[in-house]
């Protein structure tokens, strides 16, 4: 039998062993290999300090200090023709380095080039909002706040955008349970019926793929329906009923060689 190994701090350990194939890293190339990117990098270096820069998968990646993000994106828009902020978000590296990676994906249609600006912030730090430079950052910064808890200073409406305003926790953190925590299990019950109804209703079933034919409290007994609260023995006969999915008439379109439509009814 394989010896048990503790799984504490799994994010700080490798997820593979020598028995498994380890895919190679995507190769990185020098910025000097591309004349356009080299010119853009010089413009950025003249404005702020660049921590690292390279070309990967055909696009330039530039690491900067978090306090310089607004100046860099303004420079890219006004002088380097990167007029579109196509994406921005964060990556949770709290277990690895105690902070987040923030990235801005820039696009220049004139140059046909993509450039990614990256920076690292510590837990609890905020970033400068770039909403005044790119309107696409409005909802992206709100989503970053909603999912990771990272605030953007200077944003006109720094509120949640996907979860309710009074939600507790941030669902894209790696420490957030996949099916929600205890707060999530009772949120709708408390909101609609009040906490006094917890014992009557029970926690919310957050696994939408779960099917339990012996659960008479929820709608998971298709074909074996009983009154709510009935004690289930498992020997109840199946209810012979015609449901829409089973008894309906399905019309299938078939095309012959001359592209004329032939209607075929499989129930016929």
HELIX and SHEET records of a PDB file:
HELIX    1   1 UNK A   10  UNK A   12  5                                   3    
HELIX    2   2 UNK A   31  UNK A   33  5                                   3    
HELIX    3   3 UNK A   35  UNK A   47  1                                  13    
HELIX    4   4 UNK A   66  UNK A   68  5                                   3    
HELIX    5   5 UNK A   69  UNK A   78  1                                  10    
HELIX    6   6 UNK A   94  UNK A   97  1                                   4    
HELIX    7   7 UNK A  137  UNK A  148  1                                  12    
HELIX    8   8 UNK A  182  UNK A  192  1                                  11    
HELIX    9   9 UNK A  195  UNK A  197  5                                   3    
HELIX   10  10 UNK A  198  UNK A  201  1                                   4    
HELIX   11  11 UNK A  244  UNK A  247  1                                   4    
SHEET    1   A 6 UNK A  28  UNK A  29  0                                        
SHEET    2   A 6 UNK A  50  UNK A  56 -1                                        
SHEET    3   A 6 UNK A  59  UNK A  64 -1                                        
SHEET    4   A 6 UNK A 113  UNK A 122  1                                        
SHEET    5   A 6 UNK A  99  UNK A 108 -1                                        
SHEET    6   A 6 UNK A  84  UNK A  93 -1                                        
SHEET    1   B 2 UNK A 127  UNK A 128  0                                        
SHEET    2   B 2 UNK A 152  UNK A 153  1                                        
SHEET    1   C 2 UNK A 251  UNK A 255  0                                        
SHEET    2   C 2 UNK A 261  UNK A 265 -1                                        
END                                                                             
